[in-house]
């Protein structure tokens, strides 16, 4: 019994160190690059490794009941509408010069981001930070609140490469929303959809200049 407890504690310590190395070490390792391309490649490489791990462990990435609760999508729409509206208002007040800058001055780039971001950025982020994180590290935390807050902090820290407090604050609170959704629905599709929608709103609002330097339009 004692040996079993020791082995359990050792496993938790190893996984905790692994978690720190992956979710703190990797973002720190690319911070000097200050490159969106490096970040994009790193994200998708890590997401691929997470998928391989989940497949090896025979953990389902998608839930067969993804669309079985239409009420969720009603509440999701309302949540995105009200929070999205708040983001737009904040963007107008905080940075009026860049408000709706992207769709106004670079419609083609805006349309690309609107379609590409949810698939090639939000989705792999949710594989790593929700599906993989919750399946592998959930048992390290004593309660759901701690799990959600730690997950949100690590998600925010992944954006440290942008070196901007607005980005870190937005992604922390966004991380809380996404972690809570995943912890209650166990749905990669639902959380990815919401992440993608919020991301599109942020880019459209003008705040995208803080998240991705190519959206800073010169005119």
N, C-alpha and C positions, 0 to 999 in steps of 0.2 A: 504493500500500500504506500509506504513512504517513498519507495523507488518510483512508483507511478506518479506520485505528486511531484517529485523532483524532475522527472522527465517532462511532465506537463509544464512546469514552471520554466524549464530550460527551453522548451519549444516556444513558449510565449516570448521569452527574452530574445531568442533568435529571430522570431518573426517581427518583433518590435524593431530590432536593429535593421532588419531587411526593409521594413516600412520606412524608416528614417532615411536609409541609404537611397531608396527608390524615389521617395516623394520630397525629400529635401536635397539629397546629394545630386540627383540628376538635374533639377532646375538650376542649382548653383553651378554645375559643371558647364552649362551653356550660357550663363548670364553674360560672360565677357564677349560672346559672339555678337550680341545685340542684333541678331539676325532672325527675321521671321521664317526664313527658309530652314535654318537649322532647327528652330523650335518645331516647325511643321514636320520635318523629317523625324525628329526625335519622338514627337508625340505619336506618330503613326507607327514607328518602329516598336515603341513600348506597347502600343495597343495591339499590334500583331502578336507580340510575345505573350500578352495577357490572354488573347484568344486561344493561342496554342496551349497555354496552361489550363484554361477552362475546359477546352476540348479533351485534353489529356486526363483531367480529373472527372470527365463526363458530367460537367456542370452545364446545364442548359443556359445559353446566352439569351434566348428569347423565350418568353412565357406564352404558352398556348392560349392563355386567357387574356391576351393583351387588349382585346377590344370588347371584352365581355361586360364592361361596366360603363354604359353610355353616360351615366351621371357624372363620372369622373371628368369626361371631356367637356361637359357643360361647365363644371367648376373650374377646369383648366382654362377654358376660354375666358371666363370672368376674371380669373386671376391674372392672366396675361394682359387682358384689356386694362384693368385698373393699375397694375404695376407698370405696364408699358406706358400708360398715360402719364404716370408719375415720372418715369424716365424721360419722356419727351418734355415735360414741364421743367424738370431739373436741368436738362440740356439747354433749354431756351434761356433759363435764368443764369446758369453757370457759364455758358460759353455761347452767347448769342451770335457771335461772328461765324461759328462753325455749324450753327443749327441747320439741320437738313442739308448740309453742305454737299454730301456725296450724291444724293439723288438729283440735286439741282445742277451740279456742275460736272458730274461724271456719271451719267445715267447708265452707260454700258458697264462700267466697273461695279456700280451699285447692284445691277441685275445679276452679275456674275457672283458677287458676294452673297446676295440673297439666296441663291440656289446652291452654291457650293459650300458655304459655311456650315449649314446644318449637317451635311453629309460627310465632309472631309475634316471638319474640326469638332463640332459639337458631339457628333456620334462617337468618334474615337476617344474623346475626352470622357464621355460617359462610360465607355467600356472600361477604361482605366480607373477612373475615380469613383465610379459607383459599382458596376458589376464585379470587377476584379477586387476592388478594395473591400467591399462588403463580404464577398465570399471568402476572402483569405484572412482578413484582419478583424472581422466583426467580434470574434471571441476574445479579443484583447481588451475589450471595453466592458465595464460593468453595467452600463445602462445606455439606453438609446440616445439620451441627450448628449452625453459625452461623445458617443460615436458620431453623431451628426455634427457637433461642433469641431471635433478634430478633423473630420473629413472636409468640412468647409474651410478650415484653416489651411490644410494641405492643398486644397484646390486653389485657394487664393494665392498661396505661396508659389504655385506653378507659374503664376503670371508676374513673378518678381522681375523677370527679364525686361519688362516694360518700365520699371523704375518709376512708377507713378502711383501716388496714394489713391487717386480716384479709381484706378483699375483694381487695386487691392481691396478697397472697400466694397466696390460693386461685386467683385467675384466672391468675396467672403459671404455677403448676404445672399448672392445667387447660389453659392455652394450650400448654404443652409436650406434653401428652398429645394434644390435638386436632391440633396441627401435625404431630406424628409420625405420627398415624393418617392424616392427609390425604397426607403426603409418601410414605407407603408404599402407600396404597390408591387415591389419586386419586379418592376417593368422597365426594361431598357428602352423600349419604344416610347413610352409615355414621358420619361425623363429626358430623353434625347429630343423629342418633339418640343418640349417646353424650353429646353436649353437653346435649341436652334431658333425658336421664335424670339426669345429675349435677345439673343445675339444679333439677330436681324434688326430688331428695334434699336439696339444700341448703335449699330453701324449706321442705320438710317438717320438717327437723331442728330448725329454730328459728333457724338462721343467716341466714335470709332477711331478718331485721330489719336486717342490715348491707348488704344488697344492694338493698333496695326498701322505703322507709320505710312504705308502706301496710301492710306485713305486720306492723308492730309493733302488736300487739293490746292494747288497753286493757281491763283487767278488774280 
